Each structure stands twice: as C-alpha cells, then as structure tokens.
Amino acid sequence: MAIRDATPADAAEIAAIYAHHVLHGTATFDTVPPDAGWWRTRIAELVATGAPFLVAAGGGGAVVGYAYAARFRDRPAYAHTCENSIYVAAGRTGEGIGSRLLGALVDAARARGFEHMIAVVGGAEPASVALHAKAGFVEAGRLRGVGRKFGRALDTLYMQRDLRA
C-alpha cells in the first residue's frame, strides 16, 4: 500500500468510499453522499489552499482510504488549526490503513505549518475514537445528542492533537 497525494482522478473512488459511510454509518452526519464531481472540486480547492489531501492506494492502485486536513475555521485566529477527515473503504478496516493515513496526514499538516489538529467524530464512532487515540489525540469535548441519524440521537466528540510536539 502506498500513501500519496490525491488527484482529481481519485474522485470517483473517494466518492464511493464516503458514500458507504454516509449510507451505513454514523461517523458522518451527511445523509446524502456527494458525487464524484463534488469530490473533484473539493480536492482541487484543498490542494489550491495548500491543505494536505492523501489517499492510500492498494494493489493495482485502487484507492482504499483517504484523509485530508482543512482549516478548522475561516477566522484568522484559527489559521494554525486544522480539522481532519479520514475514511477507509468498506471491508478494508482493521488492516492498518487508517493508522498509516492518519500518521502521514499529521506529518503533512505539520509540514504545512498547522500546530493543532481537531477530529470531529460524528456519533462518537468507536473505531474512529480508537484510531485517533492511538495517534495521540485526546478528548477535548463532547456535544451530547446534537445529531440525528437512523432514528438515533448521536453525540459529536471533539478530539485534539498538538502537532508542535
């Protein structure tokens, strides 16, 4: 498996990975998956701002996961804080893909001058919490019952990692 920068050509595979999580999981509160065109635009926008957008490519070059970091908020005071997003293809979890992607993303964000990374974990998804904790993130706050998906009230968990260390 190789970790590399995402390109607009990866948009369809990224869209398929995310669509599975939108339709079957609570890690995202989206309820309608964006299409490949939306992802092509998202990749281009993030790359244009210097934000890291990475993919994990498995055998044959197929995208099996992706991760990106974008500014946490638009206000100038947040210029050195980013929020991450990371998803692994259905059926490929537990292979270390998420850990490798997140490690590479932390390094890339640090290299671009970010000092803090925030993970906003929809549904306080246990696998995502474990992944981030393993990577040195700590719980920074919890919003209880603020999301609703699949007929359930869900928490949003904030986790944070200091990238300066």
Solvent accessible surface area in square Angstrom, and as a share of the most:
residue,aa,sasa,rsa
1,M,87,0.39
2,A,55,0.43
3,I,45,0.23
4,R,88,0.32
5,D,88,0.46
6,A,6,0.05
7,T,61,0.35
8,P,66,0.42
9,A,95,0.73
10,D,6,0.03
11,A,0,0.00
12,A,63,0.48
13,E,67,0.30
14,I,0,0.00
15,A,11,0.09
16,A,66,0.51
17,I,10,0.05
18,Y,19,0.07
19,A,22,0.17
20,H,72,0.32
21,H,36,0.16
22,V,2,0.01
23,L,94,0.47
24,H,124,0.55
25,G,20,0.19
26,T,12,0.07
27,A,25,0.20
28,T,11,0.06
29,F,74,0.31
30,D,63,0.33
31,T,89,0.52
32,V,117,0.67
33,P,38,0.24
34,P,29,0.18
35,D,98,0.51
36,A,24,0.18
37,G,29,0.28
38,W,116,0.41
39,W,5,0.02
40,R,111,0.40
41,T,73,0.43
42,R,59,0.22
43,I,1,0.01
44,A,51,0.40
45,E,89,0.40
46,L,9,0.04
47,V,82,0.47
48,A,88,0.68
49,T,108,0.63
50,G,38,0.36
51,A,9,0.07
52,P,1,0.01
53,F,4,0.02
54,L,12,0.06
55,V,0,0.00
56,A,0,0.00
57,A,9,0.07
58,G,12,0.12
59,G,77,0.74
60,G,94,0.90
61,G,40,0.38
62,A,47,0.36
63,V,10,0.06
64,V,9,0.05
65,G,0,0.00
66,Y,0,0.00
67,A,0,0.00
68,Y,23,0.09
69,A,0,0.00
70,A,15,0.12
71,R,100,0.37
72,F,33,0.14
73,R,100,0.36
74,D,132,0.68
75,R,167,0.61
76,P,118,0.74
77,A,98,0.76
78,Y,80,0.31
79,A,39,0.30
80,H,101,0.45
81,T,21,0.12
82,C,0,0.00
83,E,52,0.23
84,N,11,0.06
85,S,26,0.17
86,I,20,0.10
87,Y,25,0.09
88,V,17,0.10
89,A,17,0.13
90,A,53,0.41
91,G,76,0.73
92,R,85,0.31
93,T,95,0.55
94,G,87,0.84
95,E,93,0.42
96,G,35,0.33
97,I,4,0.02
98,G,10,0.09
99,S,39,0.25
100,R,120,0.44
101,L,0,0.00
102,L,0,0.00
103,G,34,0.32
104,A,29,0.22
105,L,0,0.00
106,V,3,0.01
107,D,83,0.43
108,A,16,0.13
109,A,0,0.00
110,R,84,0.31
111,A,88,0.68
112,R,112,0.41
113,G,39,0.38
114,F,21,0.09
115,E,63,0.28
116,H,40,0.18
117,M,0,0.00
118,I,17,0.09
119,A,1,0.01
120,V,50,0.29
121,V,6,0.03
122,G,7,0.07
123,G,15,0.15
124,A,19,0.15
125,E,47,0.21
126,P,100,0.63
127,A,76,0.59
128,S,24,0.16
129,V,41,0.23
130,A,62,0.48
131,L,34,0.17
132,H,3,0.01
133,A,53,0.41
134,K,158,0.67
135,A,25,0.20
136,G,45,0.43
137,F,6,0.03
138,V,100,0.57
139,E,99,0.44
140,A,61,0.47
141,G,28,0.27
142,R,82,0.30
143,L,85,0.42
144,R,178,0.65
145,G,38,0.37
146,V,92,0.53
147,G,8,0.07
148,R,167,0.61
149,K,10,0.04
150,F,112,0.47
151,G,69,0.67
152,R,131,0.48
153,A,57,0.44
154,L,8,0.04
155,D,33,0.17
156,T,11,0.07
157,L,3,0.01
158,Y,49,0.19
159,M,6,0.03
160,Q,60,0.27
161,R,59,0.22
162,D,58,0.30
163,L,0,0.00
164,R,152,0.55
165,A,117,0.90
